[in-house]
């Protein structure tokens, strides 16, 4: 048995998304079939589109899905038909990081999320004619009207919360919030700065405010996003284009230095500036530096107990953090909706253009209304 679906397929590097009819296999024992309601567009989708990450083409991307469960495999115990769910990253569930509640650092993270196949190498997406698109991107491939997911990355959320708002929690917003609340564990009363206040950075600002940080510095060149960061909890704003010495501008906020710094931009110069602004025993976390980015540091600059930490998915256990963030949204303490711009699924190419140009902070595609 299969399910007919409509998918936005990336056929070639930097090409447009093209709509194709696909057939999706019935869920295996540990899989879930989800009818999509909405899905966010993340920078990682754009990186794969440009083939800066070598996921095979053609492929159905999308990894911030929100939808309604239609069918479940015989071994699935965490969700049932009719449940509202948010889809997050995938992991193997068998390696040491997975078994110790650190699935974001799964030994098989590449195969689970970027290989375009199940972990056993099979593909549950098929077409009647032409090259079959790879699926299972982040265990979901949510740029389609239905997604075949795994019970490990299918997170039940409250039915009364809007799925088109919940969907982006699955990656970008989880990454920013989790970096603050989980990976760095910023405590109440701390000083914190974030480089880049796109969706990930703004989630970090909101999370730092929730955590009770008393100094929250937003660093960006976009005046509109800095204004939004201030509305969401930032106490200080820094535009690198308006200062001669970025490290000096950050130290002017707190003379002894900042206790926690997060980079979401991937700009090598921010490593230098951020480490220069660290207080003794300060911690610098990063989510976007990649091999070859040129982010190099003299280890002698860490002699006062400062440290660097690479962060994936905020270091979060998705089933826990996503629901924590959902409850904070319900309470008005994590206003995700301030970041979102909505598009019809048919307008996916326009949504990518707007997200890539910075015209919107977080683009979300809508398929249908929750039901």
Secondary structure, DSSP 8 states (H G I E B T S, - for coil): -EEEEEEEEE-STT--EEEEEEEEE---TTEEEEEEEEEE--HHHHHHHTTSS---SSB-----EEEEEEEE-TT--S--TT-EEEE-----S-SHHHHTT-GGG-TTHHHHHTSSS-TTS---EE-SSS---B--GGGT--SBSEEEEEGGGEEE--TTS-HHHHGGGGTHHHHHHHIIIIIS---TT-EEEEE--SHHHHHHHHHHHHHT-SEEEEE-S-HHHHHHHHHTT-SEEE-GGG-S-HHHHHHHH-TT-EEEEEE-S--HHHHHHHHHTEEEEEEEEESS--TTS-----GGGGTTS-EEEE-SGGG--HHHHHHHHHHHHHTTSS-GGGGEEEEEGGGHHHHHHHHHHTS-SEEEEE-S---
